[in-house]
Amino acid sequence: MPRPADGEIVLRIEACGVCGSDALVWYVEAKAARGPVVLGHEPVGIVAAVGEGVDGLAEGDR
C-alpha cells in the first residue's frame, strides 16, 4: 500500500458511482477516442492510511 505524504490520505476504494456525465463519456466521447474508458468519479471507500497534518479523518473512517 502506498504511504500518504503530509496532508494526504490513502483511500481503499470499495465502490464507485456512475452518473449522467459518465454516460455522456461512454456514448459520445469514448466512441470518438476509440480507446478503453474507465467510468465513475464518485468513489466510496475506507481511509487506509493518514499522512501527517491531516485533521478530521482517521484510519478506518468511511
Gaussian input, Z-matrix of N, CA and C with variables (Angstrom, degrees):
# hf/3-21g

backbone

0 1
 N
 C     1     B1
 C     2     B2     1     A1
 N     3     B3     2     A2     1     D1
 C     4     B4     3     A3     2     D2
 C     5     B5     4     A4     3     D3
 N     6     B6     5     A5     4     D4
 C     7     B7     6     A6     5     D5
 C     8     B8     7     A7     6     D6
 N     9     B9     8     A8     7     D7
 C    10    B10     9     A9     8     D8
 C    11    B11    10    A10     9     D9
 N    12    B12    11    A11    10    D10
 C    13    B13    12    A12    11    D11
 C    14    B14    13    A13    12    D12
 N    15    B15    14    A14    13    D13
 C    16    B16    15    A15    14    D14
 C    17    B17    16    A16    15    D15
 N    18    B18    17    A17    16    D16
 C    19    B19    18    A18    17    D17
 C    20    B20    19    A19    18    D18
 N    21    B21    20    A20    19    D19
 C    22    B22    21    A21    20    D20
 C    23    B23    22    A22    21    D21
 N    24    B24    23    A23    22    D22
 C    25    B25    24    A24    23    D23
 C    26    B26    25    A25    24    D24
 N    27    B27    26    A26    25    D25
 C    28    B28    27    A27    26    D26
 C    29    B29    28    A28    27    D27
 N    30    B30    29    A29    28    D28
 C    31    B31    30    A30    29    D29
 C    32    B32    31    A31    30    D30
 N    33    B33    32    A32    31    D31
 C    34    B34    33    A33    32    D32
 C    35    B35    34    A34    33    D33
 N    36    B36    35    A35    34    D34
 C    37    B37    36    A36    35    D35
 C    38    B38    37    A37    36    D36
 N    39    B39    38    A38    37    D37
 C    40    B40    39    A39    38    D38
 C    41    B41    40    A40    39    D39
 N    42    B42    41    A41    40    D40
 C    43    B43    42    A42    41    D41
 C    44    B44    43    A43    42    D42
 N    45    B45    44    A44    43    D43
 C    46    B46    45    A45    44    D44
 C    47    B47    46    A46    45    D45
 N    48    B48    47    A47    46    D46
 C    49    B49    48    A48    47    D47
 C    50    B50    49    A49    48    D48
 N    51    B51    50    A50    49    D49
 C    52    B52    51    A51    50    D50
 C    53    B53    52    A52    51    D51
 N    54    B54    53    A53    52    D52
 C    55    B55    54    A54    53    D53
 C    56    B56    55    A55    54    D54
 N    57    B57    56    A56    55    D55
 C    58    B58    57    A57    56    D56
 C    59    B59    58    A58    57    D57
 N    60    B60    59    A59    58    D58
 C    61    B61    60    A60    59    D59
 C    62    B62    61    A61    60    D60
 N    63    B63    62    A62    61    D61
 C    64    B64    63    A63    62    D62
 C    65    B65    64    A64    63    D63
 N    66    B66    65    A65    64    D64
 C    67    B67    66    A66    65    D65
 C    68    B68    67    A67    66    D66
 N    69    B69    68    A68    67    D67
 C    70    B70    69    A69    68    D68
 C    71    B71    70    A70    69    D69
 N    72    B72    71    A71    70    D70
 C    73    B73    72    A72    71    D71
 C    74    B74    73    A73    72    D72
 N    75    B75    74    A74    73    D73
 C    76    B76    75    A75    74    D74
 C    77    B77    76    A76    75    D75
 N    78    B78    77    A77    76    D76
 C    79    B79    78    A78    77    D77
 C    80    B80    79    A79    78    D78
 N    81    B81    80    A80    79    D79
 C    82    B82    81    A81    80    D80
 C    83    B83    82    A82    81    D81
 N    84    B84    83    A83    82    D82
 C    85    B85    84    A84    83    D83
 C    86    B86    85    A85    84    D84
 N    87    B87    86    A86    85    D85
 C    88    B88    87    A87    86    D86
 C    89    B89    88    A88    87    D87
 N    90    B90    89    A89    88    D88
 C    91    B91    90    A90    89    D89
 C    92    B92    91    A91    90    D90
 N    93    B93    92    A92    91    D91
 C    94    B94    93    A93    92    D92
 C    95    B95    94    A94    93    D93
 N    96    B96    95    A95    94    D94
 C    97    B97    96    A96    95    D95
 C    98    B98    97    A97    96    D96
 N    99    B99    98    A98    97    D97
 C   100   B100    99    A99    98    D98
 C   101   B101   100   A100    99    D99
 N   102   B102   101   A101   100   D100
 C   103   B103   102   A102   101   D101
 C   104   B104   103   A103   102   D102
 N   105   B105   104   A104   103   D103
 C   106   B106   105   A105   104   D104
 C   107   B107   106   A106   105   D105
 N   108   B108   107   A107   106   D106
 C   109   B109   108   A108   107   D107
 C   110   B110   109   A109   108   D108
 N   111   B111   110   A110   109   D109
 C   112   B112   111   A111   110   D110
 C   113   B113   112   A112   111   D111
 N   114   B114   113   A113   112   D112
 C   115   B115   114   A114   113   D113
 C   116   B116   115   A115   114   D114
 N   117   B117   116   A116   115   D115
 C   118   B118   117   A117   116   D116
 C   119   B119   118   A118   117   D117
 N   120   B120   119   A119   118   D118
 C   121   B121   120   A120   119   D119
 C   122   B122   121   A121   120   D120
 N   123   B123   122   A122   121   D121
 C   124   B124   123   A123   122   D122
 C   125   B125   124   A124   123   D123
 N   126   B126   125   A125   124   D124
 C   127   B127   126   A126   125   D125
 C   128   B128   127   A127   126   D126
 N   129   B129   128   A128   127   D127
 C   130   B130   129   A129   128   D128
 C   131   B131   130   A130   129   D129
 N   132   B132   131   A131   130   D130
 C   133   B133   132   A132   131   D131
 C   134   B134   133   A133   132   D132
 N   135   B135   134   A134   133   D133
 C   136   B136   135   A135   134   D134
 C   137   B137   136   A136   135   D135
 N   138   B138   137   A137   136   D136
 C   139   B139   138   A138   137   D137
 C   140   B140   139   A139   138   D138
 N   141   B141   140   A140   139   D139
 C   142   B142   141   A141   140   D140
 C   143   B143   142   A142   141   D141
 N   144   B144   143   A143   142   D142
 C   145   B145   144   A144   143   D143
 C   146   B146   145   A145   144   D144
 N   147   B147   146   A146   145   D145
 C   148   B148   147   A147   146   D146
 C   149   B149   148   A148   147   D147
 N   150   B150   149   A149   148   D148
 C   151   B151   150   A150   149   D149
 C   152   B152   151   A151   150   D150
 N   153   B153   152   A152   151   D151
 C   154   B154   153   A153   152   D152
 C   155   B155   154   A154   153   D153
 N   156   B156   155   A155   154   D154
 C   157   B157   156   A156   155   D155
 C   158   B158   157   A157   156   D156
 N   159   B159   158   A158   157   D157
 C   160   B160   159   A159   158   D158
 C   161   B161   160   A160   159   D159
 N   162   B162   161   A161   160   D160
 C   163   B163   162   A162   161   D161
 C   164   B164   163   A163   162   D162
 N   165   B165   164   A164   163   D163
 C   166   B166   165   A165   164   D164
 C   167   B167   166   A166   165   D165
 N   168   B168   167   A167   166   D166
 C   169   B169   168   A168   167   D167
 C   170   B170   169   A169   168   D168
 N   171   B171   170   A170   169   D169
 C   172   B172   171   A171   170   D170
 C   173   B173   172   A172   171   D171
 N   174   B174   173   A173   172   D172
 C   175   B175   174   A174   173   D173
 C   176   B176   175   A175   174   D174
 N   177   B177   176   A176   175   D175
 C   178   B178   177   A177   176   D176
 C   179   B179   178   A178   177   D177
 N   180   B180   179   A179   178   D178
 C   181   B181   180   A180   179   D179
 C   182   B182   181   A181   180   D180
 N   183   B183   182   A182   181   D181
 C   184   B184   183   A183   182   D182
 C   185   B185   184   A184   183   D183

   B1=1.4477
   B2=1.5290
   B3=1.3262
   B4=1.4643
   B5=1.5275
   B6=1.3122
   B7=1.4643
   B8=1.5278
   B9=1.3223
   B10=1.4619
   B11=1.5275
   B12=1.3089
   B13=1.4617
   B14=1.5245
   B15=1.3115
   B16=1.4608
   B17=1.5254
   B18=1.3252
   B19=1.4574
   B20=1.5213
   B21=1.3328
   B22=1.4605
   B23=1.5274
   B24=1.3413
   B25=1.4627
   B26=1.5237
   B27=1.3186
   B28=1.4625
   B29=1.5180
   B30=1.3231
   B31=1.4554
   B32=1.5232
   B33=1.3308
   B34=1.4621
   B35=1.5266
   B36=1.3204
   B37=1.4602
   B38=1.5303
   B39=1.3320
   B40=1.4623
   B41=1.5241
   B42=1.3160
   B43=1.4640
   B44=1.5197
   B45=1.3220
   B46=1.4591
   B47=1.5218
   B48=1.3240
   B49=1.4494
   B50=1.5216
   B51=1.3184
   B52=1.4551
   B53=1.5217
   B54=1.3295
   B55=1.4695
   B56=1.5256
   B57=1.3147
   B58=1.4610
   B59=1.5154
   B60=1.3302
   B61=1.4681
   B62=1.5254
   B63=1.3321
   B64=1.4621
   B65=1.5291
   B66=1.3233
   B67=1.4639
   B68=1.5233
   B69=1.3190
   B70=1.4634
   B71=1.5275
   B72=1.3167
   B73=1.4685
   B74=1.5235
   B75=1.3279
   B76=1.4653
   B77=1.5237
   B78=1.3262
   B79=1.4609
   B80=1.5213
   B81=1.3277
   B82=1.4640
   B83=1.5270
   B84=1.3219
   B85=1.4564
   B86=1.5231
   B87=1.3197
   B88=1.4687
   B89=1.5237
   B90=1.3118
   B91=1.4662
   B92=1.5197
   B93=1.3264
   B94=1.4596
   B95=1.5257
   B96=1.3336
   B97=1.4627
   B98=1.5238
   B99=1.3149
   B100=1.4630
   B101=1.5345
   B102=1.2895
   B103=1.4556
   B104=1.5096
   B105=1.3124
   B106=1.4628
   B107=1.5261
   B108=1.3054
   B109=1.4629
   B110=1.5234
   B111=1.3207
   B112=1.4617
   B113=1.5181
   B114=1.3192
   B115=1.4598
   B116=1.5214
   B117=1.3149
   B118=1.4567
   B119=1.5153
   B120=1.3216
   B121=1.4653
   B122=1.5265
   B123=1.3137
   B124=1.4604
   B125=1.5266
   B126=1.3493
   B127=1.4637
   B128=1.5214
   B129=1.3214
   B130=1.4540
   B131=1.5178
   B132=1.3300
   B133=1.4487
   B134=1.5101
   B135=1.3205
   B136=1.4600
   B137=1.5211
   B138=1.3265
   B139=1.4594
   B140=1.5250
   B141=1.3334
   B142=1.4618
   B143=1.5229
   B144=1.3306
   B145=1.4655
   B146=1.5220
   B147=1.3266
   B148=1.4678
   B149=1.5225
   B150=1.3274
   B151=1.4590
   B152=1.5194
   B153=1.3229
   B154=1.4659
   B155=1.5263
   B156=1.3179
   B157=1.4559
   B158=1.5105
   B159=1.3165
   B160=1.4656
   B161=1.5196
   B162=1.3255
   B163=1.4628
   B164=1.5205
   B165=1.3189
   B166=1.4538
   B167=1.5173
   B168=1.3287
   B169=1.4614
   B170=1.5166
   B171=1.3265
   B172=1.4616
   B173=1.5223
   B174=1.3127
   B175=1.4519
   B176=1.5285
   B177=1.3279
   B178=1.4562
   B179=1.5190
   B180=1.3487
   B181=1.4677
   B182=1.5199
   B183=1.3413
   B184=1.4685
   B185=1.5030
   A1=107.71
   A2=117.59
   A3=119.85
   A4=111.40
   A5=115.85
   A6=120.59
   A7=107.79
   A8=117.55
   A9=119.53
   A10=111.27
   A11=116.11
   A12=121.74
   A13=108.65
   A14=117.00
   A15=120.99
   A16=109.55
   A17=116.28
   A18=121.45
   A19=114.68
   A20=117.90
   A21=121.67
   A22=111.17
   A23=114.94
   A24=121.07
   A25=108.62
   A26=116.16
   A27=122.20
   A28=105.69
   A29=116.00
   A30=122.10
   A31=108.81
   A32=117.22
   A33=121.81
   A34=107.06
   A35=116.55
   A36=122.18
   A37=109.66
   A38=115.68
   A39=120.92
   A40=112.31
   A41=116.56
   A42=121.31
   A43=107.80
   A44=115.17
   A45=119.22
   A46=108.53
   A47=115.96
   A48=120.63
   A49=111.97
   A50=115.31
   A51=122.61
   A52=106.35
   A53=116.83
   A54=120.14
   A55=110.64
   A56=115.45
   A57=121.73
   A58=114.16
   A59=117.50
   A60=118.67
   A61=110.95
   A62=117.63
   A63=120.75
   A64=110.42
   A65=116.69
   A66=120.33
   A67=110.20
   A68=116.94
   A69=121.02
   A70=110.15
   A71=116.69
   A72=120.61
   A73=109.80
   A74=116.27
   A75=120.59
   A76=111.71
   A77=116.62
   A78=120.08
   A79=114.11
   A80=118.32
   A81=120.20
   A82=111.74
   A83=116.81
   A84=120.35
   A85=113.30
   A86=118.61
   A87=120.55
   A88=111.08
   A89=116.79
   A90=119.76
   A91=110.42
   A92=117.50
   A93=121.08
   A94=110.90
   A95=117.07
   A96=121.10
   A97=111.96
   A98=116.95
   A99=123.07
   A100=112.68
   A101=115.75
   A102=119.43
   A103=110.63
   A104=117.13
   A105=119.44
   A106=110.84
   A107=115.57
   A108=121.54
   A109=108.33
   A110=116.65
   A111=122.04
   A112=106.94
   A113=116.64
   A114=121.31
   A115=110.76
   A116=115.14
   A117=121.81
   A118=111.75
   A119=115.31
   A120=120.38
   A121=110.92
   A122=116.31
   A123=122.00
   A124=108.35
   A125=116.44
   A126=120.20
   A127=113.98
   A128=114.98
   A129=123.96
   A130=106.51
   A131=116.60
   A132=117.90
   A133=113.14
   A134=114.25
   A135=122.93
   A136=108.14
   A137=116.56
   A138=121.10
   A139=107.65
   A140=115.88
   A141=121.10
   A142=111.92
   A143=117.49
   A144=121.29
   A145=108.49
   A146=115.88
   A147=122.09
   A148=108.72
   A149=116.15
   A150=120.88
   A151=111.44
   A152=115.35
   A153=121.28
   A154=110.11
   A155=116.04
   A156=121.17
   A157=115.27
   A158=118.39
   A159=121.27
   A160=108.12
   A161=116.07
   A162=121.85
   A163=109.51
   A164=117.17
   A165=121.82
   A166=114.96
   A167=117.97
   A168=121.50
   A169=108.78
   A170=115.73
   A171=120.74
   A172=108.85
   A173=116.30
   A174=121.38
   A175=109.03
   A176=116.34
   A177=121.68
   A178=113.87
   A179=117.61
   A180=119.70
   A181=109.73
   A182=114.23
   A183=120.94
   A184=109.57
   D1=137.83
   D2=177.83
   D3=-66.74
   D4=151.97
   D5=177.08
   D6=-95.92
   D7=132.28
   D8=-179.43
   D9=-72.93
   D10=143.42
   D11=173.28
   D12=-76.71
   D13=172.30
   D14=176.78
   D15=-55.80
   D16=132.12
   D17=178.31
   D18=80.99
   D19=4.57
   D20=-178.90
   D21=-117.60
   D22=164.15
   D23=172.12
   D24=-128.31
   D25=162.50
   D26=168.70
   D27=-109.78
   D28=125.52
   D29=-178.59
   D30=-110.86
   D31=124.52
   D32=175.13
   D33=-86.79
   D34=106.62
   D35=-176.60
   D36=-72.17
   D37=129.70
   D38=178.78
   D39=-111.24
   D40=-23.49
   D41=178.19
   D42=-159.18
   D43=162.32
   D44=178.37
   D45=-147.04
   D46=129.58
   D47=-179.33
   D48=-81.14
   D49=148.63
   D50=175.30
   D51=-116.14
   D52=128.80
   D53=-175.81
   D54=-124.23
   D55=-170.29
   D56=-176.10
   D57=-59.06
   D58=-38.76
   D59=179.52
   D60=-67.43
   D61=-30.74
   D62=174.97
   D63=-66.91
   D64=-38.42
   D65=178.28
   D66=-62.40
   D67=-39.07
   D68=177.17
   D69=-60.75
   D70=-45.69
   D71=177.65
   D72=-59.08
   D73=-45.37
   D74=-176.74
   D75=-63.54
   D76=-47.80
   D77=-173.15
   D78=-83.10
   D79=-24.61
   D80=-174.97
   D81=-114.53
   D82=-61.77
   D83=-171.86
   D84=-72.24
   D85=-37.17
   D86=-178.17
   D87=-64.29
   D88=-36.05
   D89=178.41
   D90=-67.06
   D91=-36.32
   D92=178.90
   D93=-71.20
   D94=-36.64
   D95=-177.22
   D96=-78.79
   D97=-26.43
   D98=-178.99
   D99=53.87
   D100=40.10
   D101=178.77
   D102=-137.40
   D103=173.58
   D104=176.40
   D105=-65.99
   D106=146.45
   D107=-178.05
   D108=-130.58
   D109=135.36
   D110=174.12
   D111=-105.04
   D112=115.63
   D113=-178.21
   D114=-94.28
   D115=158.34
   D116=176.10
   D117=104.56
   D118=127.96
   D119=177.64
   D120=-142.75
   D121=25.50
   D122=178.42
   D123=-127.46
   D124=73.18
   D125=-173.91
   D126=-74.77
   D127=151.98
   D128=174.00
   D129=-129.81
   D130=132.63
   D131=-178.72
   D132=-166.12
   D133=-165.66
   D134=-178.39
   D135=-121.37
   D136=136.71
   D137=176.95
   D138=-67.18
   D139=117.40
   D140=-177.09
   D141=-93.83
   D142=-29.12
   D143=-179.70
   D144=-157.34
   D145=149.54
   D146=-177.61
   D147=-126.86
   D148=129.59
   D149=177.58
   D150=-81.98
   D151=167.12
   D152=177.31
   D153=-58.74
   D154=142.00
   D155=174.86
   D156=84.24
   D157=4.54
   D158=177.72
   D159=-89.16
   D160=123.71
   D161=178.24
   D162=-111.65
   D163=144.90
   D164=173.86
   D165=88.91
   D166=-3.67
   D167=176.31
   D168=-132.17
   D169=146.07
   D170=179.00
   D171=-138.60
   D172=156.28
   D173=176.78
   D174=-54.38
   D175=132.19
   D176=-179.63
   D177=96.03
   D178=-13.51
   D179=177.24
   D180=-63.39
   D181=149.14
   D182=176.64
   D183=-109.41

